Amino acid sequence: MIVTTDEELQKLKDIGRICAEAIKTMSEALEPGITTRELDVIGRKVLEDAGAQSAPEFCYQFPGATCISVNEEVAHGIPGDRVIKAGDLVNIDVSGVKDGFFGDTGQSFIVPPGTTKTERLLRDGKRALWVGLNQVKAGNKLAGIGNAIGAFAKKNRYTLIANLASHGVGRSLHEEPKELSTWPDPDETRIMEDGLVFTIEPFLSLGGQWAEDGGDPWTLYSDPKAPTVQFEHTVVATKSGPLILTMAD
């Protein structure tokens, strides 16, 4: 989507803030003993109280309001009876729709106590996202995002999951630019247009290189098996840089 009016931008900001508030509220409830289903109910309430719907349910009939992935699960984890335990690495991915506009954001968390390795991975997962965000500016090459994140990962001895890409968003959950790499991609030649709306969501890992299907139609696992984190924002490319839409109040 290309933003062309103030009204469009405001509606994108509204749904982006709602998604961010859902993650914030869910993270505050994240503790040993809670199930992923109970956590999902909390996220659903934030969305629905704000007049929004779950985008995965709306678009794909996903069996939950949010995606909650634990430890070996990299993405698209289905909320259920799994009990969160101390030391678990938990990713919460929230996307929503309101008034025909979509937002998408995600964060990973460690349930204390974390190890030195996982704490560092979380810290650097956030840094990898911001390395990508710093490449966003109308007129820049989209390839700059993956090149910068790839250089960061290599320097700090991480791997990137190379089949979980960022994507355009706005009037639908997934739209052009599709398959936006957050790793170096020599075939990426597209340019960021002024007003272009898309996500940046690197999956930084301690060895994982690929996301593989599991025992259900949704959940993805890293291959090789390794701790992996994801941090995601929805942004608008402007002439002065990135405008981040998915920030909580």
N, C-alpha and C positions, 0 to 999 in steps of 0.2 A: 504494500500500500504506500502511496505517496500522499502525505498530508497536504491538503490544499486550503483548508479553512480553519479559523480559530475554533469553530464548533467541533470539528473533527478532532482537533488536538485536545480540547478539553475532555471529550468523551474518552479518548485514549488515556489521558491522565487519570480519569475517574476509575476506569477498570484496572489500570495498572496499580493504583494505590490500594484498591480493594484486594487484589491478589497479594500485594506485599503485606497488608494487614493480616490476611489469613495466615501467611507463613509466620509472621511475628507472634500471633496468638497461639498457633500450634506449637511453636518452639518453646514458648513459655510453659506449656503443659507437658513438654517432653521430659519424662522421668521414668525410672525403672518401675515396671508393673503395669504401665498403660499399654493397651493393645493398639496396633496400627488402625484398627477399625474405630476405636474410641477417639484417636487422634484425627481421623478423617471426619468424624461427626463434628468435631470442633471447627475444622476448616469449612465444612459445608455451611454451618450456621453463620460464620462470618460472611461468606459469599451471599447467602440467601437473605440475611438481615439487611444487606446493602443493595438488594434488588438485582443481584447477579446470579448467574448459573455456572455450574461447572462446565468448562469447555470440553474436557475429554468425554463427559457424559453426553453433552449436547451434540458433539461432532461424530463421536466414534462409539457411543454406547459403552464406554469404559465402565467396569464394575466398581465404581467409587467416585467420590467427588474430587479427590486429589490422588497423586501418585506418591507412595511412600516406600522407599527402597532401603533395605537394611543389610549392612555388611556385604555379603557376597552378591547382593542384588545391585546392579548399577543404575537401572532406570526402569520406570513404568511398573514399579511394585504395586500389587493390588492390596488395598487395605483389608485386613482380616483379623484372625485370632492370634497372630504372632504377638508375643509379649516382649516389649522393649526391656532390655537388660542393661545394667551398668557396663560401660565400655563399648556399647554398640555405636557403630557409625551409621547415621540415619540421614537420608536425603529426602527432602520434602519439595515436591514440584507442584506448583499451583498455577493453573490457567483458568481464566474465567471469561464470560461474555456478558455484556450489558448494553442494551440499546444498539445492538448490532456491531459492537466493537469488542475486540479481544485483547487480553493482556496475558503475559506468560512470564513466570519467574521461578527461581529455584534456589535452594541453599542446602548445604550439608552441615550436620551437627554431630558432635561426639557427646554421648551421655557419660558424664564423669564416672570414674576417672579415665582419662585418655592416656595413651602412650605418647612418648616423645615423638615417635614417627607419625602417628595420626594427628597429633596437634600441629606438627609442622606441615603435614599434608593439607590440613584445613586452612592454615594461614596462607600457604602458597596457592591453594585453589582460589582464594579470594584475590590474591595478587595476580594470578593468571587472567582472571576476568578483567581486572582493571588495566592490565597490559593491552588486552584487546580493545577495551573501551577507548583507550587513549589513541587508537588508530582511526577512530570514527570522526569523519568530517566530510561534508559534501564535496565531491570532486576527487576524493581519495579512492584508491583501489581497494575493493573488498579483500583481495588477497593479502593486503597488509595486516589484517587481523590475524589470520592463521600464521603468517610468517613471524609476527611478533610473539604470539603465544608459543609457537614451536621453538623459537630461540630461547624463550624463558624456560620452557620445559627441559630442553637439552642442557642448558647451563646448570640447572638445578637437579639434573639426573632423574627426571620424571619421564613417564610416557603419557601419551594422549590416546584416548579411545577414538579410533580413526573411522568409525562408521556411525557416530552420533553427532550430527551436524546441527548448526544453528539454522535459522529459517526466517523468512518474512512472516509478518503477522500484522493484524489490523482489522480487516473486514472478514477474515477467517483465521483459524488457528495456525494453519500452515499455508503459506502462499509465496509468491515470488518475493525476494530471491530464494529459491529452494536450494537445499544442500549447500549451505554456506559453511565452508570448512573452517574449523578452529585449529587446524594444523596446516603446515605448508602444502600448498596445492598448486603445482605449476600450470594447471589447466584453468585456474580461476582468472578471468580477464574482466569481470564486471566492475563497474564504477558505482560508487555511492551517489545517488541523486539527492538533491536537496529535498528533505521531507520524507526520505525512505524510512520505513518502519521495519525493524527486524530484531531478532534476539542475538545475544552473544552468550554461549553456554559451553565453555570448555569442560571436558571431563578429564581431570588430571589424576594420574594413577601412579602407584608404586610398582608398575610392571605390566598392567593390563594394556592391551593394544586393540582389542576388538570386543564388541558386544554381541553375545550369542544368545539365541532363544533358550528359554528354560522349559519347564513342564507345563506351562499354560500359554495362552495366546498373547500375553502381554509382557511378562517380566523378562528383563534382559540381565545377563551375567557377564562379568569380564572374562576374557580369555587372553592370556593366562589369568587364573584367579588371583586377584590382588586388590587391596584397598583402593577405592576410587571415590573422588568427590566431584560434585558439580555445583557451580555457582552461575546464576543466570539473571540477566536483566533484559527487559525490552527497551529499545532505544529508538530515537529519531535522529537521523543524520542531518545536521544543520551546517550552515556555512561557518559557524563559530565552534563546532565540535558536537559531541554527543549530548542529546537531551534524554536523560534517563527517566522512564515513565513508571518504573516499578519500585518506587521508594515509599516506605511507610511514613506516616505522619510522625 
